[in-house]
Amino acid sequence: MKTSEIRVLSIGELQTRLSDARNEMMNLRFQVVTGQLTDTSRLRITRRNIARMETVLTERLREETREGEA
């Protein structure tokens, strides 16, 4: 998922997708341990998507707190 696609999402939808991505990451880790995962690049892609979503979510939450202070 590209950053531009993530920025379009609302905060609630972003939190939902972040939760789904974290569950996917956990499942991928289990598959690696059990030897079922053949495409290990999915781990890297999922990890980076999680980081992108967390970054955008943090930015949005900071904007909300700044608007509340002003």
MMTF fields as JSON, N, C-alpha, C and O atoms, coordinates in Angstrom:
{
  "mmtfVersion": "1.0.0",
  "mmtfProducer": "UNKNOWN",
  "numBonds": 279,
  "numAtoms": 280,
  "numGroups": 70,
  "numChains": 1,
  "numModels": 1,
  "chainsPerModel": [1],
  "groupsPerChain": [70],
  "chainIdList": ["A"],
  "bondAtomList": [4, 2, 8, 6, 12, 10, 16, 14, 20, 18, 24, 22, 28, 26, 32, 30, 36, 34, 40, 38, 44, 42, 48, 46, 52, 50, 56, 54, 60, 58, 64, 62, 68, 66, 72, 70, 76, 74, 80, 78, 84, 82, 88, 86, 92, 90, 96, 94, 100, 98, 104, 102, 108, 106, 112, 110, 116, 114, 120, 118, 124, 122, 128, 126, 132, 130, 136, 134, 140, 138, 144, 142, 148, 146, 152, 150, 156, 154, 160, 158, 164, 162, 168, 166, 172, 170, 176, 174, 180, 178, 184, 182, 188, 186, 192, 190, 196, 194, 200, 198, 204, 202, 208, 206, 212, 210, 216, 214, 220, 218, 224, 222, 228, 226, 232, 230, 236, 234, 240, 238, 244, 242, 248, 246, 252, 250, 256, 254, 260, 258, 264, 262, 268, 266, 272, 270, 276, 274],
  "bondOrderList": [1, 1, 1, 1, 1, 1, 1, 1, 1, 1, 1, 1, 1, 1, 1, 1, 1, 1, 1, 1, 1, 1, 1, 1, 1, 1, 1, 1, 1, 1, 1, 1, 1, 1, 1, 1, 1, 1, 1, 1, 1, 1, 1, 1, 1, 1, 1, 1, 1, 1, 1, 1, 1, 1, 1, 1, 1, 1, 1, 1, 1, 1, 1, 1, 1, 1, 1, 1, 1],
  "groupList": [{"groupName": "MET", "atomNameList": ["N", "CA", "C", "O"], "elementList": ["N", "C", "C", "O"], "formalChargeList": [0, 0, 0, 0], "bondAtomList": [1, 0, 2, 1, 3, 2], "bondOrderList": [1, 1, 2], "singleLetterCode": "M", "chemCompType": "L-PEPTIDE LINKING"}, {"groupName": "LYS", "atomNameList": ["N", "CA", "C", "O"], "elementList": ["N", "C", "C", "O"], "formalChargeList": [0, 0, 0, 0], "bondAtomList": [1, 0, 2, 1, 3, 2], "bondOrderList": [1, 1, 2], "singleLetterCode": "K", "chemCompType": "L-PEPTIDE LINKING"}, {"groupName": "THR", "atomNameList": ["N", "CA", "C", "O"], "elementList": ["N", "C", "C", "O"], "formalChargeList": [0, 0, 0, 0], "bondAtomList": [1, 0, 2, 1, 3, 2], "bondOrderList": [1, 1, 2], "singleLetterCode": "T", "chemCompType": "L-PEPTIDE LINKING"}, {"groupName": "SER", "atomNameList": ["N", "CA", "C", "O"], "elementList": ["N", "C", "C", "O"], "formalChargeList": [0, 0, 0, 0], "bondAtomList": [1, 0, 2, 1, 3, 2], "bondOrderList": [1, 1, 2], "singleLetterCode": "S", "chemCompType": "L-PEPTIDE LINKING"}, {"groupName": "GLU", "atomNameList": ["N", "CA", "C", "O"], "elementList": ["N", "C", "C", "O"], "formalChargeList": [0, 0, 0, 0], "bondAtomList": [1, 0, 2, 1, 3, 2], "bondOrderList": [1, 1, 2], "singleLetterCode": "E", "chemCompType": "L-PEPTIDE LINKING"}, {"groupName": "ILE", "atomNameList": ["N", "CA", "C", "O"], "elementList": ["N", "C", "C", "O"], "formalChargeList": [0, 0, 0, 0], "bondAtomList": [1, 0, 2, 1, 3, 2], "bondOrderList": [1, 1, 2], "singleLetterCode": "I", "chemCompType": "L-PEPTIDE LINKING"}, {"groupName": "ARG", "atomNameList": ["N", "CA", "C", "O"], "elementList": ["N", "C", "C", "O"], "formalChargeList": [0, 0, 0, 0], "bondAtomList": [1, 0, 2, 1, 3, 2], "bondOrderList": [1, 1, 2], "singleLetterCode": "R", "chemCompType": "L-PEPTIDE LINKING"}, {"groupName": "VAL", "atomNameList": ["N", "CA", "C", "O"], "elementList": ["N", "C", "C", "O"], "formalChargeList": [0, 0, 0, 0], "bondAtomList": [1, 0, 2, 1, 3, 2], "bondOrderList": [1, 1, 2], "singleLetterCode": "V", "chemCompType": "L-PEPTIDE LINKING"}, {"groupName": "LEU", "atomNameList": ["N", "CA", "C", "O"], "elementList": ["N", "C", "C", "O"], "formalChargeList": [0, 0, 0, 0], "bondAtomList": [1, 0, 2, 1, 3, 2], "bondOrderList": [1, 1, 2], "singleLetterCode": "L", "chemCompType": "L-PEPTIDE LINKING"}, {"groupName": "GLY", "atomNameList": ["N", "CA", "C", "O"], "elementList": ["N", "C", "C", "O"], "formalChargeList": [0, 0, 0, 0], "bondAtomList": [1, 0, 2, 1, 3, 2], "bondOrderList": [1, 1, 2], "singleLetterCode": "G", "chemCompType": "PEPTIDE LINKING"}, {"groupName": "GLN", "atomNameList": ["N", "CA", "C", "O"], "elementList": ["N", "C", "C", "O"], "formalChargeList": [0, 0, 0, 0], "bondAtomList": [1, 0, 2, 1, 3, 2], "bondOrderList": [1, 1, 2], "singleLetterCode": "Q", "chemCompType": "L-PEPTIDE LINKING"}, {"groupName": "ASP", "atomNameList": ["N", "CA", "C", "O"], "elementList": ["N", "C", "C", "O"], "formalChargeList": [0, 0, 0, 0], "bondAtomList": [1, 0, 2, 1, 3, 2], "bondOrderList": [1, 1, 2], "singleLetterCode": "D", "chemCompType": "L-PEPTIDE LINKING"}, {"groupName": "ALA", "atomNameList": ["N", "CA", "C", "O"], "elementList": ["N", "C", "C", "O"], "formalChargeList": [0, 0, 0, 0], "bondAtomList": [1, 0, 2, 1, 3, 2], "bondOrderList": [1, 1, 2], "singleLetterCode": "A", "chemCompType": "L-PEPTIDE LINKING"}, {"groupName": "ASN", "atomNameList": ["N", "CA", "C", "O"], "elementList": ["N", "C", "C", "O"], "formalChargeList": [0, 0, 0, 0], "bondAtomList": [1, 0, 2, 1, 3, 2], "bondOrderList": [1, 1, 2], "singleLetterCode": "N", "chemCompType": "L-PEPTIDE LINKING"}, {"groupName": "PHE", "atomNameList": ["N", "CA", "C", "O"], "elementList": ["N", "C", "C", "O"], "formalChargeList": [0, 0, 0, 0], "bondAtomList": [1, 0, 2, 1, 3, 2], "bondOrderList": [1, 1, 2], "singleLetterCode": "F", "chemCompType": "L-PEPTIDE LINKING"}],
  "groupTypeList": [0, 1, 2, 3, 4, 5, 6, 7, 8, 3, 5, 9, 4, 8, 10, 2, 6, 8, 3, 11, 12, 6, 13, 4, 0, 0, 13, 8, 6, 14, 10, 7, 7, 2, 9, 10, 8, 2, 11, 2, 3, 6, 8, 6, 5, 2, 6, 6, 13, 5, 12, 6, 0, 4, 2, 7, 8, 2, 4, 6, 8, 6, 4, 4, 2, 6, 4, 9, 4, 12],
  "groupIdList": [1, 2, 3, 4, 5, 6, 7, 8, 9, 10, 11, 12, 13, 14, 15, 16, 17, 18, 19, 20, 21, 22, 23, 24, 25, 26, 27, 28, 29, 30, 31, 32, 33, 34, 35, 36, 37, 38, 39, 40, 41, 42, 43, 44, 45, 46, 47, 48, 49, 50, 51, 52, 53, 54, 55, 56, 57, 58, 59, 60, 61, 62, 63, 64, 65, 66, 67, 68, 69, 70],
  "secStructList": [7, 7, 2, 2, 2, 2, 2, 2, 1, 7, 2, 2, 2, 2, 2, 2, 2, 2, 2, 2, 2, 2, 2, 2, 2, 2, 2, 2, 2, 2, 2, 2, 2, 2, 6, 7, 7, 7, 7, 6, 2, 2, 2, 2, 2, 2, 2, 2, 2, 2, 2, 2, 2, 2, 2, 2, 2, 2, 2, 2, 2, 2, 2, 2, 2, 2, 2, 2, 2, 7],
  "xCoordList": [0.842, 0.0, 0.889, 1.822, 0.598, 1.398, 0.988, -0.126, 1.891, 1.624, 0.461, -0.351, 0.379, -0.72, -2.065, -3.058, -2.111, -3.347, -3.693, -4.866, -2.677, -2.886, -3.389, -4.244, -2.875, -3.26, -4.728, -5.306, -5.328, -6.734, -7.676, -8.818, -7.214, -8.051, -8.378, -7.598, -9.536, -9.898, -9.133, -8.529, -9.171, -8.439, -8.97, -8.188, -10.277, -10.87, -10.513, -10.163, -10.603, -10.265, -8.777, -8.379, -7.975, -6.532, -6.2, -5.343, -6.868, -6.639, -7.074, -6.427, -8.163, -8.637, -7.633, -7.298, -7.164, -6.199, -4.878, -4.22, -4.491, -3.27, -3.396, -2.457, -4.537, -4.785, -4.742, -4.162, -5.355, -5.334, -3.904, -3.528, -3.118, -1.74, -0.901, -0.044, -1.153, -0.427, -0.784, 0.081, -2.061, -2.469, -1.827, -1.398, -1.762, -1.119, 0.365, 0.901, 1.02, 2.428, 2.63, 3.581, 1.749, 1.844, 1.677, 2.424, 0.704, 0.492, 1.692, 2.073, 2.28, 3.463, 4.628, 5.366, 4.789, 5.862, 5.646, 6.598, 4.406, 4.109, 4.423, 4.958, 4.098, 4.357, 5.853, 6.282, 6.646, 8.095, 8.64, 9.462, 8.173, 8.66, 8.302, 9.097, 7.102, 6.669, 7.143, 6.928, 7.783, 8.322, 7.299, 7.558, 6.156, 5.107, 5.248, 4.713, 5.952, 6.055, 7.201, 8.354, 6.876, 7.907, 8.329, 9.48, 7.413, 7.715, 8.01, 7.116, 9.269, 9.638, 9.637, 9.725, 9.542, 9.506, 8.214, 8.147, 7.2, 5.943, 6.148, 5.446, 7.1, 7.404, 7.874, 7.397, 8.791, 9.359, 8.291, 8.202, 7.494, 6.45, 5.433, 5.041, 5.008, 4.021, 4.587, 3.895, 5.835, 6.468, 6.538, 6.285, 6.877, 6.96, 5.592, 5.453, 4.579, 3.225, 2.749, 2.099, 3.075, 2.717, 3.392, 2.761, 4.652, 5.384, 4.776, 4.656, 4.394, 3.764, 2.447, 2.176, 1.638, 0.347, 0.527, -0.198, 1.48, 1.73, 2.206, 1.831, 3.026, 3.528, 2.395, 2.296, 1.545, 0.428, -0.544, -1.052, -0.808, -1.71, -1.163, -1.913, 0.119, 0.747, 0.662, 0.385, 0.897, 0.788, -0.621, -0.798, -1.615, -3.003, -3.364, -4.029, -2.923, -3.24, -2.559, -3.132, -1.354, -0.662, -1.379, -1.485, -1.874, -2.631, -3.873, -4.207, -4.547, -5.762, -5.451, -6.211, -4.346, -4.013, -3.59, -3.877, -2.919, -2.524, -3.757, -3.828, -4.733, -5.957, -6.744, -7.395, -6.685, -7.391, -6.773, -7.474, -5.461, -4.763, -4.982, -5.002, -5.145, -5.261, -6.61, -6.852],
  "yCoordList": [-1.17, 0.0, 1.236, 1.339, 2.155, 3.364, 4.375, 4.328, 5.279, 6.29, 7.182, 7.581, 7.497, 8.343, 7.66, 8.332, 6.342, 5.605, 5.611, 5.657, 5.563, 5.535, 6.885, 6.939, 7.974, 9.316, 9.628, 10.504, 8.938, 9.167, 8.561, 9.001, 7.574, 6.849, 7.703, 8.574, 7.449, 8.121, 7.465, 6.405, 8.106, 7.577, 6.205, 5.299, 6.047, 4.767, 3.664, 2.555, 3.97, 2.98, 2.645, 1.5, 3.647, 3.439, 2.52, 1.644, 2.713, 1.848, 0.417, -0.532, 0.263, -1.078, -1.779, -2.945, -1.067, -1.671, -1.972, -2.964, -1.125, -1.355, -2.62, -3.411, -2.805, -4.012, -5.255, -6.275, -5.163, -6.284, -6.599, -7.765, -5.562, -5.767, -6.415, -7.255, -6.022, -6.643, -8.119, -8.947, -8.443, -9.853, -10.63, -11.769, -10.014, -10.658, -10.905, -11.957, -9.935, -10.088, -11.245, -12.015, -11.367, -12.47, -13.811, -14.755, -13.891, -15.122, -15.451, -16.615, -14.438, -14.672, -15.201, -16.082, -14.656, -15.15, -16.607, -17.388, -16.982, -18.386, -19.264, -20.362, -18.791, -19.564, -19.739, -20.781, -18.73, -18.845, -19.912, -20.739, -19.883, -20.824, -22.257, -23.177, -22.438, -23.79, -24.218, -25.361, -23.31, -23.651, -23.613, -24.145, -23.007, -22.951, -21.758, -21.788, -20.716, -19.501, -19.632, -19.819, -19.533, -19.617, -18.237, -18.048, -17.264, -15.907, -15.037, -14.384, -15.035, -14.311, -12.801, -12.064, -12.324, -10.878, -10.272, -9.065, -11.091, -10.59, -10.062, -9.144, -10.629, -10.132, -8.682, -7.834, -8.406, -7.069, -6.074, -4.962, -6.483, -5.599, -5.276, -4.12, -6.281, -6.079, -5.201, -4.32, -5.435, -4.639, -3.163, -2.275, -2.915, -1.533, -0.876, 0.316, -1.648, -1.106, -0.717, 0.313, -1.54, -1.23, 0.074, 0.924, 0.229, 1.444, 2.671, 3.726, 2.537, 3.656, 4.055, 5.237, 3.052, 3.337, 3.976, 4.908, 3.485, 4.06, 5.502, 6.345, 5.788, 7.142, 8.103, 9.178, 7.727, 8.585, 8.755, 9.854, 7.691, 7.763, 8.714, 9.508, 8.635, 9.522, 10.971, 11.861, 11.211, 12.57, 13.12, 14.264, 12.298, 12.741, 13.034, 14.027, 12.169, 12.372, 13.621, 14.325, 13.902, 15.136, 16.364, 17.371, 16.287, 17.409, 17.689, 18.846, 16.642, 16.815, 17.469, 18.322, 17.084, 17.665, 19.123, 19.953, 19.441, 20.844, 21.705, 22.836, 21.172, 21.933, 22.143, 23.174, 21.165, 21.276, 22.322, 22.941, 22.52, 23.489, 24.906, 25.837, 25.092, 26.429, 27.045, 28.173],
  "zCoordList": [0.0, 0.0, 0.0, 0.795, -0.882, -0.985, 0.072, 0.594, 0.377, 1.382, 0.961, 1.796, -0.333, -0.81, -0.593, -0.315, -0.715, -0.464, 1.02, 1.391, 1.859, 3.304, 3.795, 4.679, 3.238, 3.675, 3.388, 4.031, 2.45, 2.104, 3.148, 3.278, 3.878, 4.839, 6.059, 6.444, 6.661, 7.907, 9.058, 8.894, 10.208, 11.366, 11.775, 12.062, 11.803, 12.187, 11.215, 11.62, 9.928, 8.911, 8.955, 8.74, 9.234, 9.336, 10.509, 10.388, 11.633, 12.789, 12.501, 12.943, 11.766, 11.408, 10.499, 10.709, 9.501, 8.572, 9.271, 8.957, 10.21, 10.967, 11.808, 11.893, 12.419, 13.2, 12.307, 12.68, 11.137, 10.184, 9.738, 9.62, 9.492, 9.048, 10.149, 9.873, 11.388, 12.503, 12.644, 12.928, 12.445, 12.481, 11.338, 11.52, 10.163, 9.022, 9.312, 8.966, 9.945, 10.287, 11.255, 11.118, 12.221, 13.178, 12.46, 12.72, 11.565, 10.811, 9.925, 9.796, 9.323, 8.485, 9.32, 8.88, 10.531, 11.402, 11.762, 11.785, 12.043, 12.333, 11.125, 11.278, 9.938, 8.729, 8.483, 7.987, 8.824, 8.671, 9.613, 9.222, 10.856, 11.862, 11.489, 11.685, 10.952, 10.604, 9.214, 8.81, 8.488, 7.167, 6.049, 4.969, 6.269, 5.261, 4.318, 3.21, 4.733, 3.932, 2.934, 3.323, 1.651, 0.618, 0.139, -0.254, 0.165, -0.277, 0.945, 1.482, 1.376, 2.594, 2.404, 3.387, 1.18, 0.952, 1.496, 1.727, 1.699, 2.266, 3.682, 4.106, 4.415, 5.758, 5.691, 6.444, 4.806, 4.659, 4.2, 4.72, 3.23, 2.709, 3.796, 3.957, 4.536, 5.595, 6.701, 7.209, 7.075, 8.123, 7.713, 8.527, 6.467, 5.994, 5.892, 6.168, 5.497, 5.449, 6.846, 7.022, 7.833, 9.217, 9.644, 10.274, 9.308, 9.672, 8.996, 9.618, 7.736, 7.026, 7.696, 7.905, 8.028, 8.648, 10.024, 10.375, 10.798, 12.122, 12.01, 12.825, 11.014, 10.816, 10.482, 11.075, 9.544, 9.15, 10.314, 10.535, 11.055, 12.199, 13.266, 13.835, 13.533, 14.511, 14.057, 14.862, 12.775, 12.243, 12.438, 12.858, 12.13, 12.258, 13.714, 14.006, 14.619, 16.031, 16.572, 17.403, 16.113, 16.528, 16.003, 16.702, 14.768, 14.21, 15.043, 15.299, 15.459, 16.269, 17.608, 18.067, 18.242, 19.524, 19.354, 20.218, 18.264, 18.012, 17.777, 18.259, 17.034, 16.776, 18.051, 18.226, 18.944, 20.219, 21.136, 21.936, 21.024, 21.865, 21.371, 22.175, 20.082, 19.508, 19.73, 19.3]
}
